[in-house]
Amino acid sequence: MGDVIGTSAFVVCPSHEWFHPNYQPEGGPLMDVGPYYITAILLLLGPIARVSCLANHMNDDRKILTGPRQG
């Protein structure tokens, strides 16, 4: 395969509130799901020397569909 100089992983989902309604402002899907992607990359490619991250959100209104905070 040669020297690997980069990799990427994407969490593509409009919202996780429908099944996980209690995300904290400093948490969210990236902190919840992201470690699985990093773990897979580590297992496939070995140690990582440097990491960067970009994040964005699709909309400002998020509707919680389950639990006591529904709506």
HELIX and SHEET records of a PDB file:
HELIX    1   1 PRO A   29  LEU A   45  1                                  17    
END                                                                             
